[in-house]
């Protein structure tokens, strides 16, 4: 399945046909760009997969707390994948976010 962003597709999911792609390596929850067509609205016929792309809003740097503030930075690290093989509801990611909120994490580093 390919899931779009909330802002552009309301996070809709569609099946992906990768038979036209020369090579690809994907894992659940991976951020990718895919070129191709979705002629009938139910299956996206991919021509190529470009891994590792993030929306620009996620790539913008945000300053951490001032180094002069004397407050320690509380960092939480979570390793994915953040979906299960049979469900794309992102339940593991939701749990990681809840834990970060509960522990008042200054930084949440997501891997995978």
N, C-alpha and C positions, 0 to 999 in steps of 0.2 A: 504494500500500500504506500501511497505517497500522500502526505498530509500538507496542505497549504497553510500559510500563516493566517492568524486570526484576522488581521487587518485586510488582507487581499481576498481571502476565500472563505472567511468565517470558519477556518480550520477544517474544511471539508476534506474527505479522504477519497481516493480513487485507486483502482487497481493499476499496476504498472506492467506493461509488456516490455521486457528487456531483450527480446530476441534480436532486435536490430543493433544492439550495442556490441561493439567489438570486444570490449572488456569492461568489467566493473567489479567492485568489491564493496558491499554494503552491509551495515548492521542496523538493527532496530534503533530508532532515535537519532540516527546520524543526520546532520544538516548537509544537504546537497542541493545543487542546481541541476535540473534535468531539462534537456532540450528535446522537443518532440511535438506531437499533436494529440489532442483528445477529440477526435472527430465526432464520436457518438455520445460522449458525456459519461461513459462508464468505465473505459479503459484508456489510460494514457500510453500511447506508443512512443517509447523513449528512443531517441537517436543517439544521445550521449549523456553520460553522467559526469558531473563536475563536483568532486567531493570537497568538503571543508569550507564551503561558503556560508557566511552568516549574514543575516540582514544588517545593514549599516547601523540601524538603531542599537543593535547589540554590540557593535564593534566600537562605538564611541567610548572613549576613556572617561571615567568618572573619578575625580580625586577622592582618595581615602581621607580619613580623619587627619587633621593637621598633625604633622610630626611634633609640633610644639604642645599638643593637647595633653600629653602625659597619660592618656587612656590607652591601655593595651588593645590591640586588634584581636578580636575573637574570630578565628578562621575555622570554617567547617569544610571538609573535603568529602565529596561523595563520588563514587565511581559507578558508571552505568554498565550496561544499557538501562535506560529508564522506562522501557516498555517490556512487556512479556511477549513471548513468541505468538501467543494466540489472542492478545488484547492490546490495543493501542491507546488505552485510557491514561497512560502515564501515571499509574498508581505509585510506582516506586519514586518517581520525581515528586509527586504530591507529598509523599511521606518525608522526603528529604527537605522540601521547603517548609513543612510543618515543624520539623526538628530544628531547622535553622531559626525559625521564628521563636520557638520555645527557648532556645539557648541564646537568643539575641545575638546571632552571629553578625559580625561586621562585614565578613566576606564569606561567600559560598562559592567554592571552586568545584565545578562539575566536570568530570572526566568521563568520556565515552558516550 
